[in-house]
Amino acid sequence: MSTGTHAGAKPGFPADFVARCLDDALAHGARVFGITGLQGTGKSTLAAQMAALAAGRGKAVAVLSVDDAYLDHDERARLAREAHPLLAMRGPPGTHDVALACRTLDALSAGKPVALPRFDKLADRRLPEPDWPRAGPVDLVLFEGWFLGTPPQPEAALAEPLNALERDEDADGRWRRGCNDALARDYPALWRRIDRLLFLQGPGFDIVPQWRWQQEQSLQAAQPDRKAMTREQVERFVQFFERTSRQAMRTLPDIAGRTVRLDAQRNPL
């Protein structure tokens, strides 16, 4: 989510809501506070607002996104050749360097200085390590991502394709089963490093294409010399995330320490 540089975006969450979220993190003694919600719900905006408020209270804060731990373009290209062509697309389970994310959170939790990985989405590459910002020691880590805490689906739920992408490009179900296997095998170790999880629950998956398009417009506005996705590409892009997103909507209200419902304008309800 952007900070309101295009039509339809929110400039940010209300100050009293941000304060309540920070108070919740601190009251529960969370060293790593997770913020999750489907694409476009405002996770990065809320994390930035919470970090600014915490800094104003004299707290040292680091902000990390699961997006910063994407596998680089070349590694995903190798997976696409060796496992399934759809793995070239960043984002779904199986396309992250989970070990890197775990090491980074461990260092921050231990109060050690560490370089924070950063990913350039328009270039589709991880920034070189010398360009990563350094952080630590910190009092609080804000860790945000679209599927934090989400468990895998039962095997039977994978049988039928969910959308046109799965129907046309994953007819045998090999890609979605691989993503689900990764979600079961690799990500629980990362989820266990989250001390408390906030779930921003949007009105449903149907609004995600609109919200994700707003994000893409914001990326383009921030870097006008770079090529962003078209609306049609965004519509296809979100289909990569639909299955895990719907699983998140089903399961996270019972998993997260706190769930906040949002309306279509991202207003907390």
MORABEL-V336918 format. One line per field, one symbol per residue. ss: DSSP state (A for helix, B for strand, O for the rest). psi: psi as a letter, one per 20 degrees, with the letter a starting at -180 (. if undefined). burial: I if it has 24 or more other ideal C-beta (glycine too) atoms within 12 Angstrom, else O. Layout:
ss: ???
psi: ???
burial: ???
This chain:
ss: OOOOOOOOOOOOOOAAAAAAAAAAAAAOOOOBBBBBBOOOOOAAAAAAAAAAAAAAOOOOBBBBBAAAABOOAAAAAAAAAAOOAAAAOOOOOOOBOAAAAAAAAAAAAOOOOBBBOOBBOOOOBBOOAAAOBBBOOOOBBBBBBOOOOOOOOOAAAAOOOOOAAAAAAOOOOAAAAAAAAAAAAOOAAAAOOOOBBBBBBOOOAAAAAAAAAAAAAAAAAAOOOOOOOOAAAAAAAAAOOAAAAAAAAAAAAAAOOBBBBBOOOOOBO
psi: qakkjrpiqqirqqhhggghgghgghhjkphooporqrpjikghggggghgggghhjjppqqpqqhhijqqrghhhhghhghgphiihpqgrpijqnhhggggghggghjkqqqpoqqpohhilqpqqhiipqqqqqqhppooqqikpiprrqqhhiigpqhahghghilhijhghhgghghhhghhhhghiiphqppooorirhhiggghhhgghhggghhmiiqorqrghhggggihhigghghhghhhhhigqhpppqqaijkpp.
burial: IIOOOOOOIIOIIOOOIIOOIIOIIIOOOIIIIIIIIIIIIIIIIIIIIIIOIIOOOOIOIIIIIIIIIIIIOOIIOOIOOOOIOIIIIIIIIIIIIIOIIIOIIOIIIOOOOIIIIIIOIOOIOIOOOOOOOOIIOIIIIIIIIIIIIIIIIOOOOIOOOIIOIIOOIIOOIOIIIIIIOIIIOIIOOIIOIIIIIIIIIIOOIOIIIIIIIIIIIIIIOOOOOOOIIOOOOIOIIIIIIIIIIIIIIOIIOOIIIIIIOIOOIIOIO
